[in-house]
Amino acid sequence: MKRIVISLVLLLAASLVTLASPVLAQDAEPPGQLHGYFATVPLHGATTAEALRGAAAATTVPMFGYTLTASRDSLQYTGVMIGRSPFAHGARTIDIKTVLIPVVFKLKDQANNSVTDTFDPTATDATCSPHGKPFTLVQDSPVLVPVDFTMPASGINVGTGQYIDEFQRANFWSNVMVTGDRFHNVLSPVALATTQTLTLTTSQGLGYQKNQFGGSPCGPLGVIDAGFWDPALEGVNSPGEAQTLIASLTTAGTIGPTTLPIFVFYNVVIATGTSPFSNCCILGYHSSQGTPVQTFSVADYESTQLFAPGEDISALSHEVAEWMDDPLGGNPVPAWGHIGQQSGCQSNLEVGDPLSGTQFTSIALSGMTYHPQELAFFSWFYGAPSLGVDSDFSDNATFTSDAGSICF
């Protein structure tokens, strides 16, 4: 099989408006080009030691610490992952309660301020999501429903399970294969929160019709400001709407530090920057905050065709995998870069970023064809030899060697 590394991702053939100010929102013209990417918010409001103590006391999601010497630079690294260690506790199944939270956005239309565009993952959209309601398709997807997986697609059967669970088995295959089918990290049980509906001002978000783009994408597309949704995406230590919803749902008993809340958007992306809606478009991110530590994730269910490859559950698979392997957002690794979404250098264990825009083999399930993202293995970051299945360095063998020389 020919193995190709894709180096830069998710560029739009045409793009959105970058607004200079909220006042000029309705008059701005589309610029040249934007791209889709993913973000991480490192742990804030607590320390790594506090997070691990919480995990040991079962007051947060299960986590374990690891220490190793990386062959890429011969230095020692420590980090934290979800579940139990495949190195010392390889025969263990961990269940993590997961709560899916559908978020409806009502945004003023950029071209016509008297029109409100509604982005509702729980609604029928026969044109852009012909196989069902997006939120239902998320529930029925291989991120949450067990499937029989071979990794890479032409390689070794790693078992039956959810996509991220089986990725993690493949990730540490040399350690867990001796346990048979007894190492799993499962999102279970999966609960559904009540729909959260948000009506935004024009300075907080706007809707864009498909006729504002080149080609014939499905539309509309919503763009919301990171400062409104989660200021931590811009390094600002103040609460946004995400924190307001987390607090409300925690008070109601719907979520808590021992659960993984996943906010599900539909064709809504996030933009960061010094002016509203610049630096678009974040398709998803994961974060951790407070004591006991609350981890959570945000993912767009994508059907606009503006970010292909990267459709349907690609963002969700990216973010759940990164939550599992870098839940606190700061696992240090030897610097890597100039690949995937990273045009420069990066020094954390974000297993989706090096392969953003590269899909795993599509999966047909319940009448829908899903497109999870391919993911990089632990050993790609720290160095050979590979602990992964088939001695590869990603779960569909795009990477057949580690990240190589230290990035500068």
NORDA-V888737 format. One record per backbone hydrogen bond with DSSP energy under -0.5 kcal/mol. NH is the residue of the N-H (numbers start at 1). CO is the residue of the C=O. Records with the same first field share a line. If there is no record, write none. Layout:
# NORDA-V888737
NH=CO + CO
This chain:
# NORDA-V888737
4=2
6=4
12=34
18=29
19=17 + 276
24=21
25=22
27=24
28=24 + 25
31=16
35=280
36=10
37=281
39=284
41=286
42=40
43=328
44=288
51=47
52=48
53=49
54=50
55=51
56=52
57=53
58=55
59=54
60=54
61=257
64=81
66=79
68=77
70=68 + 75
72=382
73=70
74=70
77=68
79=66
81=64
82=324
83=62
89=85
92=90
94=92 + 184
96=186
97=95
98=189
99=260
100=98 + 191
101=262
102=100
103=264
104=102 + 196
105=119
106=198
107=105 + 117
108=205
109=112 + 115
110=207
115=112
117=107 + 115
119=105
120=118
121=119
123=120
129=125
132=129
134=123
135=121
137=133
138=134
139=135
140=136
141=138
144=141
145=141
147=161
149=147 + 159
151=156
155=152
156=151
158=149 + 156
159=149
161=147
163=142
166=162
167=163
168=164
169=165
170=166
171=167
172=168
173=170
174=387
175=172
176=172
177=173
179=176
180=177
182=179
184=92 + 182
186=94
188=96 + 186
191=98 + 189
193=100
196=102
197=195
198=104 + 196
200=106 + 198
204=201
205=201
206=223
207=108
208=221
212=209
213=210
218=304
220=208
221=208
222=267
223=206
224=269
225=204
226=271
228=225
229=225
230=226
233=230
234=231
235=232
236=231
237=235
238=236
241=228
242=229
244=240
245=241
246=242
247=243
248=244
249=245
250=246
251=247
252=248
253=250
254=249
255=249
259=256
260=97
261=259 + 295
262=99
263=297
264=101 + 262
265=263 + 299
267=301
269=222
270=282
271=224
272=278 + 279
278=275
281=270
282=270
283=37 + 281
284=37
285=298
286=39
287=296
288=41
289=294
290=44
294=289
295=293
296=287
297=261
298=285
299=263
300=283
301=265
302=300 + 312
303=301
312=302
314=311
317=313
318=314
319=315
320=316
321=317
322=318
323=319
324=320
325=321
326=322
329=326
332=78 + 330
333=347
336=346
338=342 + 344
339=342
340=6
341=353
342=339
343=341
346=336
349=331
350=348
351=349
353=350
354=350
355=352
356=353
358=355
359=357
360=372
363=370
365=363 + 368
368=365
370=363 + 368
374=358
376=351
377=393
380=377
381=377 + 378
382=378
383=379
389=170
391=388
392=389
393=399
395=375
397=394
400=398
403=380
407=335
